[in-house]
Amino acid sequence: MSFFGLSKKNIIAKPGFNRWLVPPASIAIHLCIGSVYAWSMFNPALIKVIGGAASSADDWSLGQVVWIFSVAIVFLGLAAAFAGKWLETVGPRMVGFVAACCWGGGFMIGGAGIMTHQLWLIYFGYGVIGGCGLGLGYVSPVSTLIRWFPDRRGMAAGMAIMGFGGGAIIAKLSIDNLLACFYKAPEYLGAIDAVELVTEGGRRFAEIAGQLTEVVVVGANDVSRMIVPGEPGVYVVNSGSTGATETFFTLGIIYFVIMTIAAFSYRIPHEGWLPQGWVPHTAEKAESKMISQNDVHIDQALKTPQFYLLWVVLCFNVTAGIGVIGVAKTMMSEIFGSTLPFIVDAAYAGTYVLMISVFNMLGRFFWASISDYIGRKVTYYIFFALGIFLYLSIPYTAIKVQASPAAIWLTIFYGATMIIFTMYGGGFATIPAYLADIFGARYVGGIHGRLLTAWSTAGVLGPLAITQLREASRINAIEGLAAKADPAVFERTYGAGISQLSQLVEQKTVTISNLMAIVPSGVTDPSPTLYNTTMYVMAGLLAIALIANVFVRPVHERHHMNGD
């Protein structure tokens, strides 16, 4: 493991080394892997890879591509559980370099999957290989910075993890620009009324040069959802490019280079090093903040109830936020796109993703630093009590904006979700310090890695809840709207009767958006309330996490290492 200076023994800092040189490398790696939080920026392009201007029958659905994000998070947790102990043996440079290979390589494999329209390749590349890169890259800086900053554990963890929350800031700007740069508009046949359309098996076709060619229809309500907005009308399927393939390849190369440079910048303190002039807490002060002066071995930590209580705390805090992050851009468009279209367009929804990243990042540093003063347990009490109230406020604002469209409801929603995401990020940044307080700092990297399996679980629970509950609400909404539509108008619009609704919905021919164009005036658009049930469930999960946090106590002395 000593080749190329990657081994642990080759990166021990010399006397007089400035510890403030370490955070930039940690933040750089986390900025790269933190781009996973911008996954929802890819969703519009991935669900239109074949249709180009709109989703065609053979395109992937939102539910299919959202799970790529979930797989990446699952493998993040699994890789972190393995890498935590491996990190103690080989050091952060080796782990960081392998992370660069996996994360950059995952994008390259995923790009090949988009190019060949093989969904499993995107799952394997971005989800499995890239997810392993996420886990390896995530744990490598945390224990390193906690060792460099024993005097400010919360702030150190906040610095290490702050970049992960902020990664979507850079990713949002780069993904948007790259997709627009590589985008190629599909062939435009003309306005809807100017093209004779035929419906067969729920699909739309137009006659070109004597042959029926599959097309997608972009209504006036759907123009804002195009990758690059164009004219409403009829577009030929498989005649353009969303730019997703080229974007994946470009980002893969960029991330590999940056993460490799950062990994080779790592240094670790020698055994027994302490900051100059710093004296560890007295036993009395440490006890008041529930800070242990003893160490617990990685394997022994798994035998304590504290580990599993903190696992629940992290899992449900993450579950409540991660599902929303995965569909953030889509959620903003659906809740406010129809009620406040003059404000919430595609660009506004994209900026919302950016602001999620900003507040996620700020929350990581702010809450982790605050926890150094008020204690970790009190910090999590704030997360859960305030979070329950804020999650319940989202359905309220959705119902209100549906009944009476006004910018004030958008402002309330925006403010509530931004606070939620500061606490979501703060939960990630504070948990390493919480673990160091409970189990000691010696093996915090390994224990933290194993606790991140809670993130893997949340990566499944969050998107599962939000996609399944949203899909059930969407189908109910479509059926309700179709029942209000004039059957003759419905058949004239879609080329098939209401009796074929299920097939038309399955082939993406009928949507809430285009149904709203044919139902009688005065019918309320149900899009804003598609996520209400999900928010009630998330609030319930936070209540469970709150109870788990109540029962966290200092580890019994029988689990302490005996003078080793």
C-alpha positions in Angstrom: 0.0 0.0 0.0 3.0 2.3 0.0 3.2 2.9 -3.8 3.0 6.5 -4.9 3.1 7.6 -1.3 -0.5 6.5 -0.6 0.3 4.6 2.6 -0.5 6.0 6.1 3.1 6.1 7.1 4.0 8.5 4.2 1.5 11.2 5.2 2.3 11.8 8.9 2.8 15.6 9.2 6.2 17.0 10.2 6.5 19.1 13.4 5.2 22.6 12.9 2.7 21.6 10.2 -0.2 24.1 9.9 -3.4 22.1 10.6 -5.5 24.7 8.6 -4.0 23.3 5.4 -6.0 20.1 5.8 -9.6 21.5 5.6 -9.3 22.7 1.9 -8.5 19.2 0.7 -11.4 17.7 2.7 -13.8 20.3 1.4 -12.6 19.8 -2.2 -13.4 16.1 -2.1 -16.8 16.7 -0.4 -17.7 19.4 -3.0 -17.2 16.8 -5.7 -19.1 13.9 -4.2 -21.7 16.3 -2.8 -22.9 16.8 -6.4 -25.0 13.7 -5.7 -27.5 16.1 -4.0 -28.0 17.7 -7.4 -29.3 14.4 -8.9 -32.7 15.9 -9.5 -31.1 18.2 -12.1 -30.6 15.2 -14.3 -34.2 13.9 -13.9 -35.7 16.1 -16.7 -33.0 15.1 -19.2 -33.1 11.4 -18.3 -36.9 11.0 -18.7 -36.7 12.6 -22.1 -33.6 10.9 -23.6 -35.6 9.4 -26.5 -38.4 12.0 -26.8 -36.1 14.9 -26.5 -38.7 17.6 -26.1 -41.0 15.5 -23.9 -41.2 12.0 -22.5 -41.9 9.4 -25.1 -43.5 6.0 -24.4 -40.0 4.3 -24.4 -38.4 6.8 -22.1 -37.6 6.0 -18.5 -40.1 7.3 -15.9 -39.3 9.6 -13.0 -39.7 6.6 -10.6 -37.1 4.6 -12.5 -34.4 7.3 -12.5 -35.0 8.5 -8.9 -33.9 5.1 -7.7 -30.5 5.6 -9.2 -29.9 8.2 -6.5 -31.2 5.8 -3.9 -28.8 3.1 -5.1 -25.9 5.5 -4.8 -26.8 6.4 -1.3 -27.2 2.7 -0.3 -23.7 1.9 -1.6 -22.4 5.1 0.1 -23.4 3.7 3.4 -22.2 0.1 2.7 -18.8 1.4 1.4 -18.5 3.8 4.4 -19.1 0.9 6.8 -16.2 -1.0 5.2 -14.0 2.0 4.6 -14.3 3.2 8.2 -12.1 0.4 9.5 -9.9 0.3 6.4 -9.2 4.0 6.8 -7.7 3.3 10.2 -5.2 0.9 8.5 -4.3 2.6 5.2 -4.9 6.3 6.0 -7.1 8.9 4.3 -4.9 9.4 1.1 -5.4 5.9 -0.1 -9.1 6.0 0.6 -9.5 9.4 -1.0 -7.7 8.3 -4.2 -9.8 5.1 -4.6 -12.9 7.4 -4.0 -11.7 9.5 -7.0 -11.4 6.5 -9.2 -14.9 5.2 -8.3 -16.8 8.5 -8.4 -15.2 9.7 -11.7 -15.4 6.2 -13.2 -19.0 5.8 -12.1 -19.9 8.9 -14.2 -18.2 7.5 -17.2 -20.0 4.1 -17.0 -23.3 6.0 -16.4 -22.7 8.1 -19.5 -22.2 4.9 -21.5 -25.6 3.7 -20.1 -27.4 6.8 -21.3 -25.7 6.7 -24.7 -26.8 3.0 -25.2 -30.1 3.5 -23.3 -29.2 0.8 -20.9 -30.7 1.8 -17.5 -28.8 -1.0 -15.7 -25.5 0.6 -16.7 -26.5 3.9 -15.1 -27.5 2.0 -11.9 -24.2 0.1 -11.9 -22.0 3.0 -12.9 -23.4 6.0 -11.0 -25.3 3.9 -8.4 -23.0 1.1 -7.4 -19.4 2.2 -8.4 -20.1 5.9 -7.9 -21.9 5.1 -4.6 -18.8 3.3 -3.4 -16.8 6.4 -4.3 -19.3 8.5 -2.3 -18.8 6.4 0.8 -15.0 6.3 0.6 -14.8 10.0 -0.1 -17.2 10.8 2.7 -15.4 9.1 5.6 -11.8 10.0 4.6 -11.9 13.6 5.8 -14.1 13.3 8.9 -11.9 11.4 11.3 -8.8 13.2 9.9 -10.2 16.6 10.8 -11.5 15.5 14.2 -8.0 14.4 15.0 -6.6 17.7 13.9 -9.2 19.7 15.8 -9.9 17.9 19.1 -10.6 21.3 20.7 -13.5 21.9 18.3 -15.0 18.6 17.2 -18.3 20.0 16.0 -16.7 22.7 13.9 -14.2 20.1 12.5 -16.9 17.7 11.4 -18.9 20.7 10.1 -15.9 21.7 7.9 -15.4 18.2 6.7 -19.0 17.6 5.7 -19.8 21.2 4.7 -18.5 20.6 1.2 -20.8 17.7 0.7 -23.9 19.9 1.3 -22.4 22.6 -0.9 -21.5 20.3 -3.8 -24.8 20.8 -5.5 -24.1 24.5 -5.7 -21.3 24.0 -8.2 -23.1 20.9 -9.7 -26.3 22.8 -10.3 -24.6 25.5 -12.3 -22.4 23.1 -14.2 -25.1 20.6 -15.0 -27.5 23.3 -16.2 -24.9 24.8 -18.4 -23.5 21.5 -19.7 -27.0 20.1 -20.6 -27.8 23.4 -22.4 -24.4 23.3 -24.2 -24.8 19.7 -25.4 -28.6 19.9 -26.0 -29.8 19.3 -29.6 -33.5 20.1 -30.3 -35.5 17.2 -31.9 -37.1 17.7 -35.3 -40.1 20.1 -35.1 -43.0 19.2 -37.3 -45.2 22.2 -36.5 -48.1 23.3 -34.3 -50.5 20.7 -32.9 -53.4 21.8 -35.1 -51.2 21.7 -38.2 -50.1 18.1 -37.9 -52.4 15.1 -38.4 -51.9 12.7 -35.5 -52.8 9.0 -35.1 -53.0 7.2 -31.7 -52.1 3.5 -31.6 -51.6 1.6 -28.4 -51.6 4.8 -26.5 -48.7 6.3 -28.6 -48.9 9.3 -30.9 -47.8 9.1 -34.5 -47.5 11.4 -37.5 -47.2 10.5 -41.2 -43.8 11.6 -42.6 -42.9 10.6 -46.2 -45.7 8.1 -46.2 -44.6 6.4 -43.0 -46.0 6.6 -39.5 -43.4 8.1 -37.2 -43.6 8.3 -33.5 -43.9 11.8 -32.1 -44.3 13.6 -28.8 -46.7 16.5 -28.3 -45.6 19.5 -26.3 -48.5 21.6 -25.1 -48.3 25.2 -24.0 -48.3 24.0 -20.4 -45.3 21.8 -21.1 -42.9 24.2 -22.8 -41.4 25.4 -19.5 -40.5 21.7 -18.7 -38.3 21.3 -21.8 -34.5 21.1 -21.4 -34.2 24.2 -23.5 -37.7 25.8 -24.0 -38.9 25.8 -27.6 -42.2 26.1 -29.5 -45.3 24.1 -28.4 -46.2 21.5 -31.0 -45.2 18.2 -32.4 -41.6 16.8 -32.3 -40.1 13.6 -33.8 -39.0 11.0 -31.3 -35.3 10.1 -31.2 -34.2 12.9 -33.4 -32.4 15.1 -30.8 -30.3 14.9 -27.7 -30.9 16.1 -24.1 -27.1 16.4 -23.6 -27.1 14.0 -20.6 -24.5 11.6 -22.1 -21.9 14.3 -22.8 -22.6 15.9 -19.4 -21.9 12.6 -17.6 -18.6 12.1 -19.4 -17.4 15.7 -18.8 -18.2 15.6 -15.1 -16.5 12.2 -14.6 -13.2 13.6 -15.8 -13.4 16.8 -13.8 -14.3 15.0 -10.6 -11.5 12.5 -10.9 -8.8 15.1 -11.4 -10.0 17.4 -8.5 -10.4 14.5 -6.0 -7.0 13.0 -6.9 -5.2 16.3 -6.3 -7.1 16.7 -3.0 -6.4 13.2 -1.8 -2.6 13.7 -2.3 -2.8 16.8 -0.1 -3.9 14.9 3.0 -1.7 14.8 6.1 -2.4 13.3 9.5 -1.0 14.2 13.0 1.5 12.0 14.8 0.4 9.9 17.7 -0.4 11.9 20.8 -0.4 15.3 19.0 -2.5 18.1 20.6 -3.1 21.7 19.6 -0.6 24.1 21.1 -1.9 25.5 24.4 -5.1 23.4 24.4 -6.0 21.5 27.6 -8.7 18.7 27.3 -12.0 19.2 29.2 -12.0 18.4 32.9 -14.1 15.4 33.9 -16.8 17.6 35.3 -17.2 19.8 32.3 -17.0 16.8 29.9 -19.8 15.0 31.9 -22.1 18.0 31.7 -21.9 17.9 27.9 -22.0 14.0 27.8 -18.4 13.9 26.5 -16.7 10.6 27.3 -13.0 10.6 28.3 -12.8 6.9 27.4 -12.6 5.2 24.1 -14.8 2.3 22.8 -13.4 -0.1 20.2 -15.2 -0.2 16.8 -16.5 -3.7 17.3 -17.5 -3.1 20.9 -19.6 0.0 19.9 -21.9 -2.3 18.0 -22.8 -4.0 21.3 -24.1 -0.8 22.9 -27.7 0.5 22.8 -26.3 4.0 22.1 -25.1 2.9 18.7 -28.5 1.8 17.6 -30.3 4.8 19.1 -28.0 7.1 17.2 -28.6 4.9 14.1 -32.3 5.6 14.4 -31.7 9.3 15.0 -29.6 9.6 11.8 -31.7 7.3 9.7 -35.1 9.1 10.3 -33.6 12.5 10.1 -32.1 11.7 6.7 -35.2 9.8 5.5 -37.3 12.9 6.1 -35.0 15.1 3.9 -33.4 12.8 1.3 -36.6 11.9 -0.6 -37.4 15.6 -1.0 -33.9 16.3 -2.3 -34.2 13.6 -4.9 -37.2 15.2 -6.5 -36.7 18.8 -5.4 -36.9 20.4 -8.8 -39.9 18.4 -9.8 -41.7 19.0 -6.5 -41.3 22.8 -6.8 -42.7 22.8 -10.3 -45.7 20.6 -9.4 -46.7 22.5 -6.3 -46.3 26.0 -7.6 -45.8 25.7 -11.4 -49.5 25.7 -12.2 -50.6 28.1 -9.4 -47.9 30.7 -9.8 -46.5 30.1 -13.3 -45.4 33.7 -13.7 -42.9 33.1 -10.9 -42.1 29.4 -10.8 -40.7 28.3 -14.2 -37.9 25.8 -14.9 -35.2 28.3 -14.1 -36.8 29.1 -10.7 -37.1 25.4 -9.8 -33.5 25.0 -10.8 -32.5 27.8 -8.5 -34.5 26.2 -5.7 -32.2 23.2 -6.0 -29.2 25.6 -5.7 -30.6 27.2 -2.6 -31.2 23.8 -1.0 -27.5 23.2 -1.4 -26.6 26.6 0.0 -28.7 26.1 3.1 -27.7 22.5 3.4 -24.0 23.5 3.4 -24.5 26.5 5.8 -26.5 24.3 8.2 -23.7 21.8 8.4 -21.2 24.3 9.6 -23.6 26.4 11.7 -25.3 23.6 13.6 -22.2 21.5 14.1 -20.4 24.6 15.5 -23.3 25.5 17.7 -23.3 22.0 19.1 -19.9 22.6 20.6 -21.6 25.1 23.0 -25.1 23.7 23.6 -24.2 20.0 23.3 -25.1 17.4 20.6 -28.2 16.0 22.3 -29.9 19.5 22.7 -29.0 20.2 19.0 -30.9 17.1 17.9 -33.9 18.0 20.1 -34.1 21.3 18.1 -33.8 19.4 14.8 -36.8 17.1 15.5 -39.1 19.4 17.4 -38.8 22.3 14.9 -38.7 19.8 11.9 -42.0 18.3 12.8 -43.7 21.7 12.7 -42.1 22.7 9.5 -42.9 19.4 7.6 -46.5 19.8 8.6 -46.5 23.4 7.3 -45.8 22.2 3.7 -49.2 20.5 3.1 -50.9 23.6 4.7 -49.2 26.0 2.2 -49.9 23.6 -0.7 -53.6 23.6 0.1 -53.7 27.3 0.6 -51.9 28.1 -2.7 -54.3 25.8 -4.5 -57.3 27.6 -3.2 -55.8 31.1 -3.4 -52.6 31.5 -5.5 -50.5 34.1 -3.8 -46.7 34.7 -3.5 -46.9 34.6 0.3 -47.5 30.8 0.3 -44.5 30.4 -1.9 -42.5 32.5 0.5 -43.6 30.4 3.5 -42.9 27.1 1.7 -39.5 28.4 0.6 -38.6 29.5 4.1 -39.8 26.3 5.8 -37.9 24.0 3.4 -34.7 26.0 3.7 -34.7 25.7 7.5 -35.5 22.0 7.1 -32.4 21.6 4.9 -30.1 23.5 7.3 -31.1 20.9 10.0 -30.9 18.0 7.5 -27.3 19.0 6.8 -26.7 19.9 10.4 -27.7 16.3 11.4 -25.0 14.9 9.1 -22.3 17.3 10.4 -23.1 16.9 14.1 -23.3 13.1 14.2 -19.5 12.5 14.0 -19.0 14.8 17.0 -21.9 13.1 18.8 -20.2 9.7 18.2 -16.8 11.0 19.4 -18.5 12.3 22.5 -20.2 9.0 23.2 -17.5 6.5 22.1 -14.3 8.6 22.2 -12.3 9.9 19.3 -9.8 7.1 18.8 -12.1 4.9 16.5 -14.6 7.5 15.5 -13.8 7.1 11.8 -14.7 3.4 11.9 -17.8 3.8 14.1 -19.0 6.7 11.9 -18.6 4.5 8.8 -20.7 1.8 10.2 -23.4 4.2 11.4 -23.7 5.5 7.8 -25.6 2.3 7.0 -28.4 4.4 8.4 -28.0 6.7 5.4 -28.2 3.6 3.1 -31.5 2.7 4.7 -32.8 6.2 4.4 -31.7 6.3 0.8 -34.3 3.6 0.2 -37.0 4.7 2.6 -37.1 8.4 1.6 -37.4 8.0 -2.2 -39.7 5.0 -1.8 -42.1 7.0 0.4 -42.1 10.1 -1.8 -42.3 8.2 -5.2 -44.9 5.7 -4.1 -47.1 8.2 -2.2 -46.8 10.8 -5.0 -47.6 8.2 -7.7 -50.7 7.1 -5.9 -51.8 10.7 -5.6 -51.0 11.4 -9.2 -53.1 8.5 -10.5 -56.0 9.5 -8.3 -55.7 13.0 -9.6 -55.7 12.0 -13.2 -58.7 9.7 -12.7 -60.5 12.6 -11.0 -59.8 15.0 -13.8 -60.7 12.5 -16.6 -64.0 12.0 -14.9 -64.7 15.8 -15.2 -63.7 16.0 -18.9 -66.2 15.8 -21.8 -65.8 12.3 -23.3 -66.0 13.7 -26.8 -63.3 16.3 -26.2 -61.1 13.7 -24.5 -61.3 11.3 -27.5 -60.7 14.2 -29.9 -57.6 15.3 -28.0 -56.0 11.9 -27.4 -57.3 9.8 -30.2 -58.8 7.3 -27.8 -61.7 7.1 -25.3 -61.7 7.5 -21.6 -62.1 3.7 -21.3 -58.4 3.5 -22.4 -57.2 5.9 -19.7 -54.9 3.4 -18.0 -53.0 2.7 -21.2 -52.8 6.3 -22.1 -51.4 7.2 -18.7 -48.9 4.3 -18.9 -47.6 5.5 -22.3 -47.3 9.1 -20.9 -49.9 10.4 -23.4 -52.2 11.6 -20.7 -50.8 13.8 -17.9 -52.2 16.1 -15.3 -50.8 19.0 -17.2 -52.5 18.3 -20.6 -55.7 17.1 -18.9 -56.1 20.6 -17.3 -56.2 22.0 -20.8 -59.5 20.1 -21.6 -61.4 20.0 -18.3 -64.1 22.7 -17.7 -62.9 26.0 -16.4 -62.9 26.3 -12.7 -61.6 22.8 -12.0 -58.7 23.0 -9.5 -55.3 21.7 -10.6 -54.5 18.9 -8.1 -50.7 19.1 -8.7 -49.9 21.2 -5.6 -51.2 18.5 -3.2 -49.4 15.5 -4.7 -46.9 15.6 -1.8 -49.1 16.2 1.2 -49.3 12.6 2.4 -45.6 12.3 2.1 -45.0 15.3 4.4 -47.3 13.8 7.1 -45.3 10.6 7.0 -42.0 12.5 7.3 -43.2 14.4 10.3 -44.1 11.1 12.0 -40.6 9.7 11.3 -39.1 12.8 13.0 -41.2 12.1 16.1 -39.8 8.6 16.4 -36.2 10.0 16.0 -37.0 12.5 18.8 -37.9 9.7 21.1 -34.7 7.8 20.3 -32.6 10.8 21.1 -34.3 11.1 24.5 -32.8 7.7 25.5 -29.2 8.3 24.5 -27.1 8.0 27.6 -23.3 7.7 28.3 -21.8 4.3 27.4 -21.5 1.9 30.3 -17.9 1.6 31.6 -17.9 -2.2 30.8 -17.6 -1.2 27.1 -14.5 1.1 27.6 -11.1 0.1 26.4 -9.0 -0.9 29.5 -6.0 1.5 29.3 -5.1 0.5 25.8 
